[in-house]
């Protein structure tokens, strides 16, 4: 099996799924199949809380969705002309999110965030970008991170990365580059309830400086509400990017906005063979119907229940150096060690404890419909057991994890 996995660099196509993101020697190496919220691997069955890094909002192997996709496949794919279907689903998407006038489809979140940046530069005739989260693998963004190998400095220098929702950093970025900012692309919520004051300030600055405001809703879209962060916050951007939950794991993405900006794509080159792939668009079509008001009510309720259980467990940690914060918005919960020097040690330890209960976990919970009371109880039991170990005076966190320590995705490069 070693030879087989070595055929792929880093043994994964996605850094966040790679072997170094899970404790060494005790973690599954690969999945073989999945159903509901269960992942079947080379070493057994696990309850999955990452759910494909967020896209699988209903559950794996969703039979009704699969049947719909089979009906799409029966009509053929990869047509030499635009299909009627893509226009119909574009209309449904606009009606669902209650925003925008035009749509362009794609396959990945990186496709649409990069398209949004490019069309913003075209529209404003300016070059610099401000961003606050994770926005994909393309040069314009990844060049602003520690994983910038292969990106020319001339490209990296055009992107200004601010920390989260810092009004001060955002204001300074605009002040120092006031006539050069083409767009501000932000995750409107990253792992917590929205900072409305920040979002309103961002909207104000963009209007004042002729800058395009882009919401990267690859995570928040179709997870907190059908109308996403726009409906949840009441703040309206100029462009919005969707991916992940839009297809329940089937690759599909979309950029939505009003005609005055979106018409720029008649000149801006955003074109590739499978941009309007009917399988992805078919998944979006089905999920836009499936994700109704009751779905989001139940998902929000389940998120609150799970967060309450997590808060109860984490509140019992006695060592201040081992404190772990828990934040959430509907459909997503994030656990973050307070002391950065213990960040990877605590992550490794918590993952080890969860793995011992056959739970796959990567410090966030992508809550899905198929997670039930049993899965929440399993999670609560595992976390309470982990806290009991952390509170044992004889427990040595560093020694317990040093042979199995995970790595940061954004780390110093070789």
C-alpha positions in Angstrom: 0.0 0.0 0.0 3.0 2.3 0.6 3.9 2.2 -3.1 0.3 2.9 -4.0 -0.1 6.0 -1.8 3.4 7.3 -2.8 2.2 7.7 -6.4 0.5 11.0 -5.3 2.7 13.8 -4.0 2.0 14.4 -0.3 -0.3 11.3 -0.5 -3.3 13.7 -1.0 -4.6 16.2 -3.6 -5.8 18.5 -0.7 -3.5 19.7 2.1 -6.3 19.6 4.7 -7.0 16.0 4.0 -3.4 14.9 4.0 -1.7 12.4 6.3 0.1 15.1 8.2 -3.2 16.6 9.4 -4.0 13.5 11.5 -1.9 11.8 14.3 0.8 9.6 12.9 0.5 5.9 13.1 -3.1 5.7 14.3 -5.1 7.5 11.7 -6.8 6.1 8.6 -4.8 6.7 5.4 -7.7 6.7 2.9 -11.4 6.3 2.6 -13.0 3.5 0.6 -16.7 4.5 0.7 -19.2 6.6 2.8 -22.8 6.7 3.8 -24.7 9.3 5.8 -22.1 10.7 8.2 -20.0 7.5 8.3 -16.7 7.2 6.5 -15.3 3.7 5.8 -11.5 3.5 5.7 -8.5 1.2 5.4 -8.7 0.6 9.2 -12.4 0.8 10.0 -15.6 2.9 10.2 -15.6 6.4 11.6 -18.1 9.1 12.3 -17.0 12.0 10.1 -17.4 15.6 11.3 -15.3 17.2 8.5 -17.8 16.1 5.9 -15.4 16.5 3.0 -14.2 19.8 4.4 -17.7 21.3 4.5 -19.6 20.5 1.3 -21.5 17.4 2.5 -24.4 19.2 4.3 -27.0 16.5 4.0 -24.9 13.3 4.1 -22.8 11.0 1.9 -24.4 8.9 -0.8 -27.6 10.8 -0.8 -29.8 8.5 -2.8 -32.4 11.0 -3.9 -29.6 13.3 -5.2 -27.9 10.4 -6.9 -31.1 9.5 -8.7 -31.5 13.0 -9.9 -27.9 13.0 -11.2 -28.6 9.8 -13.1 -31.5 11.4 -14.9 -29.1 14.3 -15.9 -26.5 11.8 -17.1 -29.1 10.0 -19.3 -29.4 13.2 -21.3 -25.7 13.5 -22.1 -22.9 15.8 -20.8 -20.2 18.1 -22.2 -22.4 19.7 -24.9 -20.8 21.8 -27.6 -23.3 24.6 -26.8 -24.6 26.1 -23.6 -27.5 23.9 -22.3 -31.0 25.3 -21.5 -30.5 23.7 -18.1 -27.7 26.0 -17.0 -30.0 29.1 -17.7 -32.8 27.5 -15.7 -30.6 26.7 -12.7 -29.0 30.1 -12.8 -32.5 31.6 -12.5 -33.3 29.3 -9.6 -30.0 30.3 -7.8 -30.7 34.0 -8.0 -34.3 33.5 -6.8 -33.0 31.3 -3.9 -30.3 33.7 -2.6 -32.4 36.7 -3.3 -29.4 38.6 -4.7 -28.0 39.5 -8.0 -29.0 39.5 -11.7 -26.5 37.2 -13.4 -24.6 34.0 -12.7 -21.5 32.3 -13.9 -21.0 28.6 -12.9 -17.7 26.9 -12.2 -16.3 23.8 -10.5 -14.3 25.0 -7.4 -14.4 27.8 -4.9 -11.0 28.9 -6.2 -12.5 29.3 -9.7 -15.1 31.8 -8.6 -13.1 33.8 -6.1 -10.3 34.3 -8.7 -12.9 35.2 -11.2 -14.4 37.8 -8.8 -11.0 39.3 -8.3 -10.2 39.5 -12.0 -13.6 41.1 -13.0 -13.1 43.6 -10.1 -9.8 44.6 -11.5 -11.4 45.0 -14.9 -14.3 47.0 -13.6 -12.3 49.4 -11.3 -9.0 49.6 -13.4 -7.1 49.0 -10.2 -4.9 46.1 -9.1 -4.6 45.7 -5.3 -6.7 43.3 -3.2 -7.5 43.1 0.4 -8.6 39.8 1.9 -9.3 38.3 5.4 -9.7 34.5 5.1 -8.8 31.5 3.0 -9.8 32.1 -0.6 -8.3 29.2 -2.6 -5.0 28.1 -4.2 -4.6 30.7 -7.0 -1.6 33.0 -7.1 -3.3 36.2 -6.2 -4.3 34.7 -2.7 -1.8 32.0 -1.9 1.0 34.4 -2.6 0.0 36.3 0.6 0.5 33.2 2.8 3.5 31.2 4.0 2.7 28.6 1.2 3.8 31.1 -1.5 6.4 29.0 -3.3 6.1 29.4 -7.1 4.3 32.8 -6.9 6.2 35.8 -8.2 6.7 38.6 -5.7 5.2 41.0 -8.2 1.9 39.0 -7.8 2.2 38.6 -4.0 2.8 42.3 -3.4 -0.7 43.1 -4.9 -2.6 41.3 -2.1 -3.0 42.7 1.5 -4.1 40.2 4.0 -5.7 41.4 7.2 -6.4 39.4 10.4 -10.0 38.3 10.6 -12.3 41.2 11.3 -9.9 43.9 12.4 -11.5 47.3 11.6 -8.2 48.9 12.4 -6.2 46.8 9.9 -8.9 47.2 7.3 -8.9 51.0 7.7 -5.1 51.1 7.6 -5.1 49.0 4.4 -7.5 51.4 2.7 -5.7 54.5 4.1 -2.3 53.4 2.8 -3.6 52.2 -0.6 -6.6 54.4 -1.0 -6.6 54.8 -4.8 -5.3 51.3 -5.6 -7.8 48.8 -4.1 -9.8 47.0 -6.7 -11.6 44.7 -4.3 -12.1 43.6 -0.8 -12.8 39.9 -0.7 -13.8 38.6 2.7 -15.3 35.5 4.4 -18.2 37.2 6.1 -18.1 34.6 8.9 -15.1 32.4 9.5 -15.9 30.4 12.6 -18.2 32.6 14.6 -21.3 34.7 14.5 -20.8 37.7 12.2 -19.2 41.0 13.2 -21.9 43.3 11.8 -20.0 46.4 12.7 -17.0 45.2 10.7 -19.1 44.2 7.7 -20.9 47.5 7.7 -17.6 49.3 7.9 -16.3 47.3 5.0 -19.3 48.2 2.9 -18.9 51.8 3.7 -15.2 51.9 2.8 -15.8 50.1 -0.5 -18.4 52.7 -1.5 -16.1 55.5 -0.5 -13.1 54.2 -2.5 -14.8 52.8 -5.6 -13.8 49.3 -4.5 -15.8 46.0 -5.2 -16.9 44.2 -2.0 -16.9 40.4 -2.5 -18.3 37.9 -0.1 -16.5 34.6 -0.3 -19.4 32.4 0.8 -17.8 29.1 -0.2 -18.4 28.0 3.4 -21.3 30.1 4.6 -23.4 29.8 1.5 -26.2 27.2 2.0 -25.0 26.4 5.5 -26.4 29.1 7.8 -29.4 30.1 5.6 -30.6 29.6 2.1 -29.8 33.3 1.5 -26.4 32.7 3.2 -24.4 35.4 4.9 -26.2 38.1 3.0 -29.5 37.1 4.5 -28.0 36.3 7.9 -26.2 39.6 8.2 -28.3 42.0 6.2 -25.1 43.4 4.5 -25.1 43.2 0.7 -21.8 42.9 -1.2 -21.3 43.6 -4.9 -20.4 40.0 -5.8 -20.8 36.7 -3.9 -19.0 33.4 -4.5 -20.6 30.0 -3.7 -19.3 26.4 -3.7 -19.2 23.5 -1.2 -22.7 22.9 0.2 -24.3 24.1 -3.1 -23.8 20.6 -4.4 -23.7 18.4 -1.2 -20.2 17.3 -2.3 -20.7 17.3 -6.1 -18.2 19.9 -7.5 -20.0 23.1 -8.4 -19.4 26.7 -7.8 -21.0 30.0 -8.8 -20.4 33.7 -8.8 -23.4 36.0 -8.6 -23.8 39.7 -8.9 -25.6 42.6 -10.7 -25.3 43.1 -14.4 -23.2 46.2 -14.2 -20.3 44.2 -12.9 -21.1 40.7 -14.2 -21.2 41.9 -17.8 -17.5 42.3 -17.4 -17.2 38.6 -18.1 -18.1 39.3 -21.7 -14.5 40.7 -21.9 -12.7 39.2 -18.9 -11.5 35.7 -19.7 -13.2 33.2 -17.4 -13.7 30.2 -19.6 -12.9 26.5 -19.3 -14.3 23.3 -20.7 -16.3 22.0 -17.7 -17.4 25.4 -16.3 -21.1 24.5 -16.9 -20.8 20.8 -16.3 -24.4 19.5 -16.0 -23.6 17.1 -13.2 -22.5 19.9 -10.9 -25.3 22.2 -12.0 -27.7 19.2 -11.6 -26.6 18.8 -8.0 -27.1 22.6 -7.4 -30.6 22.3 -8.9 -31.6 19.5 -6.6 -30.0 21.0 -3.4 -31.6 24.4 -4.0 -35.0 22.6 -3.7 -33.9 20.3 -0.9 -32.5 23.0 1.4 -35.7 24.5 2.6 -36.6 26.6 5.6 -37.1 23.6 7.9 -33.7 22.2 6.9 -32.0 25.3 8.2 -34.1 25.4 11.4 -33.1 21.9 12.2 -29.4 22.4 11.3 -29.3 25.5 13.5 -30.9 23.7 16.4 -28.5 20.8 16.0 -25.5 23.1 15.9 -26.6 24.8 19.1 -27.1 21.5 20.9 -23.7 20.2 19.9 -22.0 23.5 20.8 -23.7 23.4 24.3 -22.2 19.9 24.8 -18.8 21.1 23.7 -18.9 24.2 25.9 -19.8 22.1 29.0 -16.8 19.9 28.4 -14.3 22.6 27.6 -15.4 24.7 30.7 -14.0 21.9 32.9 -10.4 22.3 31.7 -8.4 23.5 34.8 -5.0 24.3 33.3 -5.2 27.8 31.8 -2.5 26.8 29.2 -4.8 24.1 27.9 -7.8 26.3 27.4 -9.7 25.8 24.1 -12.2 28.3 22.7 -15.3 27.2 20.9 -17.1 29.4 18.4 -19.9 28.8 15.9 -22.4 29.9 13.4 -25.3 27.7 12.2 -23.9 24.6 10.6 -20.3 25.1 11.7 -18.4 24.9 15.0 -14.7 25.6 15.5 -12.4 24.7 18.4 -9.2 26.8 18.8 -6.5 26.4 21.5 -5.9 29.7 23.3 -2.2 29.3 23.8 -0.5 29.1 20.3 2.5 27.3 21.7 0.3 24.3 22.5 -1.8 24.6 19.4 -0.5 21.6 17.5 -0.1 19.5 20.7 -3.7 20.1 21.7 -5.0 19.5 18.2 -3.1 16.2 18.0 -4.3 15.2 21.5 -8.0 15.9 20.8 -7.8 14.1 17.5 -6.2 11.1 19.2 -9.0 11.0 21.7 -11.7 11.3 19.0 -10.0 8.6 16.9 -10.1 6.2 19.9 -13.9 6.7 19.8 -13.9 6.1 16.0 -14.5 9.8 15.2 -12.7 11.6 12.5 -12.2 15.3 13.5 -10.0 18.2 12.4 -10.8 20.9 14.9 -14.1 21.9 13.2 -17.5 20.4 13.0 -19.3 20.7 9.6 -22.7 19.8 11.0 -24.8 17.8 8.5 -28.4 16.6 8.5 -27.3 13.0 8.9 -25.5 13.7 12.2 -28.0 12.5 14.9 -28.3 12.3 18.6 -26.0 9.3 18.8 -23.2 11.1 17.0 -23.6 14.1 19.2 -23.4 11.9 22.4 -20.4 10.1 21.1 -18.7 13.4 20.5 -19.6 14.7 23.9 -18.4 11.5 25.6 -15.1 11.6 23.7 -14.5 15.3 24.6 -15.3 14.8 28.3 -12.9 11.9 28.4 -10.2 14.1 26.8 -10.7 16.9 29.3 -10.4 14.4 32.2 -7.0 13.4 30.9 -5.9 17.0 30.4 -6.9 17.6 34.0 -4.8 14.7 35.4 -1.8 16.2 37.2 0.4 13.4 36.0 -0.5 14.0 32.3 2.2 15.4 30.0 0.7 16.8 26.8 4.0 17.2 25.0 5.2 13.7 25.8 1.8 12.2 24.9 1.8 13.7 21.4 5.3 14.2 20.3 5.6 11.0 18.3 2.3 11.7 16.5 2.3 15.4 16.1 0.3 16.9 13.2 1.6 19.8 11.1 0.1 23.1 10.3 -1.2 23.5 6.7 0.2 27.1 6.5 3.7 26.5 7.8 7.2 27.5 6.9 8.3 26.0 3.6 11.4 23.9 2.9 
